[in-house]
Amino acid sequence: MTEILRGFRIVSQAASMTDQPSASSDRPPDPNKNGHPTAARIVTIPNILSVSRILLLPIVLLLLFKRQNTAAVVVMLISWSTDALDGYMARRLGQVSNLGRVLDHLVDKVWVGSVLVTLVYLRNLPLFLAAAVILRDLLILAGSGVIMKARGLFVQSDVVGKITGFAFALMIVFYTLDLPALMKYRSAVDFIVTTLVVVSFLNYLTVFLRRMSRFRLPGEDSQ
């Protein structure tokens, strides 16, 4: 628990130190002589959308405990739609910031971890699988904080990360619906997700090492 809190602390400190648009954004940071994000850049539509996922999380958990599976999936889909929408709105409104990126990632980790723990308790989701996903997320979160603090960069999710995230979503829906007709595919689902956890973590590890060593592939930008 100490290591987890330390990772969160690193991310929060790094976000406050580097809260400015990325190189791809042409909007300058808001002037603030203290070097901290202004209220206008904290209370933004993308950040509100990110926080809304946390507000929807208790509803999802309550529906899971009440075994209202279809309703739980519907609320999950609404929650995931805000995840896609906040990034779009940030780019459209010129409100991209490292603070917003960190908030988005923190919310995602808390959301996924909470739902997985609940599914372990209620739906027999394998404990090792939930633990592997949560550990992967915490290590990636901590690694992102280290890169932000040391290099002032934010590592965005690549194709491997997006595929893995999509697989996590399918696994969550699979165990939430808990349909007897689909249980014959359970081993396949567990195997695919476990494989993607390992592959995506190794992929991130290579990115982490390259960022820390300042090595870049041809055509790769500074972000």
Stockholm file with secondary structure:
# STOCKHOLM 1.0

chainA/1-223         MTEILRGFRIVSQAASMTDQPSASSDRPPDPNKNGHPTAARIVTIPNILSVSRILLLPIVLLLLFKRQNTAAVVVMLISWSTDALDGYMARRLGQVSNLGRVLDHLVDKVWVGSVLVTLVYLRNLPLFLAAAVILRDLLILAGSGVIMKARGLFVQSDVVGKITGFAFALMIVFYTLDLPALMKYRSAVDFIVTTLVVVSFLNYLTVFLRRMSRFRLPGEDSQ
#=GR chainA/1-223 SS CHHHHHHHHHHHHHHHHSCSCCTTCCSCCCCCTTSSCCHHHHSCHHHHHHHHHHHHHHHHHHHHHTTCHHHHHHHHHHHHHHHHHHHHHHHHTTCCCHHHHHHHHHHHHHHHHHHHHHHHHHHCCCHHHHHHHHHHHHHHHHHHHHHHHHHSCCCCCCHHHHHHHHHHHHHHHHHHHCCGGGGGGHHHHHHHHHHHHHHHHHHHHHHHHHHHHTCCCTTCCCC
#=GC SS_cons         CHHHHHHHHHHHHHHHHSCSCCTTCCSCCCCCTTSSCCHHHHSCHHHHHHHHHHHHHHHHHHHHHTTCHHHHHHHHHHHHHHHHHHHHHHHHTTCCCHHHHHHHHHHHHHHHHHHHHHHHHHHCCCHHHHHHHHHHHHHHHHHHHHHHHHHSCCCCCCHHHHHHHHHHHHHHHHHHHCCGGGGGGHHHHHHHHHHHHHHHHHHHHHHHHHHHHTCCCTTCCCC
//
